[in-house]
Amino acid sequence: MYRPFTPSHRGGAGSPLLCLHGFTDTWRTWELVLPGLERRHDVLAPTLPGHAGGPPPAGPPTVEGIVDAVACAMDGAGFESAHIVGNSLGGFVALRLAARGRATSVVALAPAGGWVPGDPMLGELLDHQRAMHELLQAAAPQADAIVRAAAGRRRATLLTTVNFEHIPAGLLAHQLIGVARCSALAPMVEAARREAWTLDAARITCEVRIVWGAEDALLPWPTAAARFRDEWLPHADWVVLDGVGHCPQLDVPLETTELILAVTARG
C-alpha cells in the first residue's frame, strides 16, 4: 500500500517554499497540502538526515547538524531564501534557518523547543519516542493490516491528529514503517537530552506565523509553547486551532494550506 521511501519531493512553480517534517516522519507528511501549495510555489520537501529515505547524517545527529543539512539542501535546490513551513522538529529547524537569514517567511506548526528549561516534558517525550520506536519496529511488518481497519487507523494517529478518517491508509502505513526505519532516532534522542534548545530570535526579521492544535497530544498547548510565547516570539502571528492535534497538515489539510498561503502571499 505504501510507496518506497525517497529522499525528497519537488514540484510546482512560483516562489520557493521549503517544507520540513517532524521527528521520525518523512516528507510525505505534506502530501495532503502539496496540491494547494504547488499551485503557487516551487516546493521542496526533503526527508531529514537519518530519517527513512533521507541521507545519512554528516556528523552527530543534533539539531544544529540538521539545520546545516537543510541549508545545504536549499543551496542545492538554488534557494538562497525561501518561505519555510515546518512541523514539530521541522518547525524549530525552520526558525533556526530564519535566524540565519534563509527564510522569506516561516509558518511553524507546533514547533519543538518551546518548553521551559528543566520542564520534565522533554524527558517524558524522549522516553516515549524510544518506546514507540521499539514497538513499531516489531509492528512494522503488519503495517498494512493495522491501517486496514478504522480502529487501526485511529491507533496509528492518536498522537498526531484528532481527525483521521480522510487520511489515506497507505500514507499511514508509510509513516508507521518510517518511524521503525528512523536510524537517527536513538542517537538524536540522546543528543536532545544534552542539547540546549535555544533560538536567537532577535535575528529573525521575516514574518512568522505559529500554528498550534489545542488538542496536541505530543507538544501540549500552551505548555510546550511557553518560551515561544513569553520570550522568543511573543509578537508572532499566533493561531490556535480547536479540535486539532500535533500535525495540522494531516489533521485539517485545507485549513492548513490556507494558513500557509495567506502568509506566503504577503512575502
Buried (B, 14 or more C-beta within 10 A) or exposed (E): BBEEBBBBBEEBEBBBBBBBBBBBBBBBBBBBBBEBBBEBBBBBBBBBBBBBBBBEBEEEBBBEBBBBBBBEBBEEBEBEBBBBBBBBBBBBBBBBBBBBEBBBBBBBBBBBBBBEEEBEBBEEBBEEBEEBBEEBBEBBEEBBEBBBEEEBBEBBBEBBBBBBEEBBBBBBBBBBBBBBBBBBBBBBBBBBEEBEBEBEBEEBEBBBBBBBBBBBEBBBBBEBBBBBBEEBBEEBBBBBBEEBBBBBBBBBBEBBBEBBBEBBEEB
